[in-house]
Structures are given as structure tokens and as C-alpha cells.
């Protein structure tokens, strides 16, 4: 009976558990790519959980406003603006992300960033693995960006820098950190999946336009 029970449990796991998920969504990922994907998703899930805890701790009225901005960011991601004479597009939701960071802090910005990234990836990819990785990378990136923003803003305001300039510089730094963490982690997964080596030059040449748009969004 024990053997039969173990076999049934194993079959159930194969049907609904991690083996089935990997076969369905990570079938073309090598071991290294799977490990990195899991690390990104786990770190992003932890960042999102901390953000939700932080939002629950703020005043209800501010929490409703933060959720409203997150919904706006997600909606904007569903309707990107095409940049003329290029294959790139600009998501107005990127502007909202840094507005939320400035108005409501890191926790609200993490939630908005995660929803915005999931909506954008759902528009361009049918794979659940890509959508989860995008959401997790965005949550992790905004967590680190928000921490850097708060620290740099506090430091700059203690010096001779005018308040508006201090906030602009802190937001620009946050935008660059978000860009680096998000794009580097996702491109690294893609390259491992293809069995290729990601070089700094390949990463920058393929994503520099994203960094420029993030900087523009933070300034707006």
C-alpha cells in the first residue's frame, strides 16, 4: 500500500507539480537557464510580497491611490505608443512608475511595476514563463531602484542641491538601476536558454534604448 500511495503521489506531482510546469513552459530551457529563471522568480516574488505588506501598512486612502496608479500603469502598458521610423514603442506606464515612486514610495512602485511588466509581456508573449519572469524582474528591479532612490534623495537633500534637482537626480538614478537589473536579468535568461554567452557589449547594444526611455520617463 505504501508503494502504491507513493506511486500515486508521484503521478499526481507529475500531472500538476513542477515536472509538468517545466515540461509545459520551460521545455527548451537548459539546467543553467532554469536555475536562473527560478532565482529571478523567487527574488521577484519575495519583493512583491514585501511590497504588498508595505501597502497594507499605509493609510487606506493612500493605499487606494497607490492601487489606482498601479491600474493606470497596467492599462498604459496595454497600449504602447509606437516611436516613428523605429521598431520600438514607448509605454506611458513607465512615466507612471516613477511618479508612483516619488508620490507613494517603493512598495507602491513595486506593485505598479510588476503589473505593468506582466501586462506588457502578456501583450507580446504567450508563454507563462516569460510573463512570470518579466513580472518578477520588474518587481526586483523596482525594489532595488526604490531603495537607491530613497537613500540618494536623503543624501542629496542634506547638501547644497536644490530639492527639485535632488529629486530629479535620485529618480534618474532609480531609472538606471531599474533598467540595468530588469534588462540584464531577462537577457541573461534568454542567452542561457540559447546556450550563448551574454557580453556587456551585447547587453548594452540591445537595451540602451530602454535605458534612454527610462531616463526620459523619470524626468517626465
N, C-alpha and C positions, 0 to 999 in steps of 0.2 A: 504493500500500500504506500509506503514511503517513497519507493521508486516511482510508482505511478503518479503520486502527488507532485514529486519533483519534476517529472516529465511534463505534467500538465502546466505547472507554473512556468517552466521553461518555454513551452509552446505559447502560453499567454504573453510572456515577455517578448517573444519573437513577433507576436502579432501586433502588440500595442506599444512596446517599450522602445528603448534606444536602438536595438538592432533594426527594427522596422523603420524608424525615423532616418537612420543612416542610409539604409538601402533606398529609401524614397527620395531623400533630399541631399544626401552627401555621397552619393554613389560614385561620383567622379572626383572626390577629394582623397588625396593620399593621406597617410598617417600624420605627417607633419602639418598639412593643411587642416585636418580635423582637429588636431590639438590646439592650433592657433585659433580656429573658429570657436572652439569650446571656451578657450580663455577669454576671448573678446565678449562672447555672450554672457559668461559668468560675471565678468567685471561690469559689463553694462547692466545686467540685472541687479547687481548689488548697488550700483549708482542710482538706478531708477527707484529701487526700494528705499534708499536713503532720502531721495527727493520726495517721494510720496509721504514719508514720515515727516519731513520738514514742512510740507504743505499742510499736513493735518494739524501741525502745531501752531500755525499762524492764525490770525484773526479770521473768522468766517468770511467777512466781506472781502478781505484781501485775497483769500483763497478762491472765492468765486471769480474775482477779477483775473487771477492767475490762470484758472481753468479756461476762462473766456479767451484770453490771449493765446493759450495753447491750441484751442479750437481754431482760432483765426490763422495761426501758423500752419496747421494741418490743412486747412481749406486752401490757403495760398499755395501750398506745395502741390496741390492737385491741378493748379492752373498756372504753370510757369510761363514767363514772358520770353519769347524767342529773341535772341540778340541778332540784329540784322547782319546778313552776309557771313554768319558763322553757324556752326552746328551746336553751339552752346545756348543754354537758356538761363534766365535769371529768375529765381524764386523769391517773390516778395516776402515769403515767410522768413527768409534769412534776416531781413530787417527786423521783423517782429522778435526773433530770438534774442537779439542784443538789446532791444527795447525792454523785453521782459527781464533780462539780466539786470539792467540799470534800474528798473522800477521795483521789481519784486525779489531779486536775489537769485542765488544759484539754484535752489530747489525748483522754483517755478520755471527757470530757464531750461533745466534738465528735462523736465516733463515736456515742455514745448518742443525742445529739440528732438526728443525721442519720437513724439507724434509726427513732427514734420518729416523726419527721416523715414519713418515707416510709410507714410503716405506717398512720399516721393518714390521710394523703392517699389511700392505696390503698383505705381504707375508705369514703371519701366521693367519690372521683373516679375515673373510668375512663380519663382522659386521661394519657398518659405525660408530656406537657409539664407538667401540674400536679404530678405526683408528683416529677419531677426538680427543678422549681423549689422545691417545698417542702423537699425534702432539701437542696438547695444553700443556700437561705436560712437554714435551721436550722443548717447547718454553719458558715456565715459568721457568723451572729449569735452562736453559742456561742463561736467563736474570739475575737471582739471582747469578748464578755462575760467570758470566761476571762482575757484579758489585763487587763481592768479590775479584775477580782476580785483577781488576784494583786498588782497594783500598789497598789490601795486597802488591801488587807489588810496589806501590808508597811508602808504609811504609817501606818495606824491603830495597828498594834502598836508603833510607835515612840513613841507618845504615851501619854496617861493613860487611854485607853479600855481597859476590861477585855477579855481575849481573846475571851470568848464574844460580847460586844457587837460587837467589831471584826469577827468573822467574820459575825455576823448582818447588819451594815451592808454589808459587802462583798458578801455573797450577794444582798442586796436590790438593790444597785446593778447587779450582774450580771443579775439577773432583769429589771430595767427596760431595760437595754441590749439584752438578747436580745429582749424584747418589741418595742422600737422598731424594731430592724433587721429582724427577721423579718416583722412585720406590715406595716411601711411598704414594704418592697421588693415583697412579694407584692401588696398592694393597688395599688401603683403600676403593676405589670404589668397588672392587671385593668382599671384605669381607662384606660390607654393602649390596651388591646385594644378597649375600648368607645368610644374616641375622646373620653373625658371627662377633665376636669381634677381631680386629687386635691387637695383643700384640707386644711389641718391640722384643721379642724373635722370634716370628713367622715371623715378617718382616725381621729381620737380617738373620735368618737361610735360608730364601727363596731367599734372594737377595745379600748375602755377596759376592758371586762370581761375581756379576755385578760390585760391588764396586771395587773389585780387578782388573777387566778388565779395568774399567775406569781409575784407577790409572796407570796401565801399559800403557794405551793409552796416557795419559797426559805426561808420561815420554818419550815415543817414539816421 
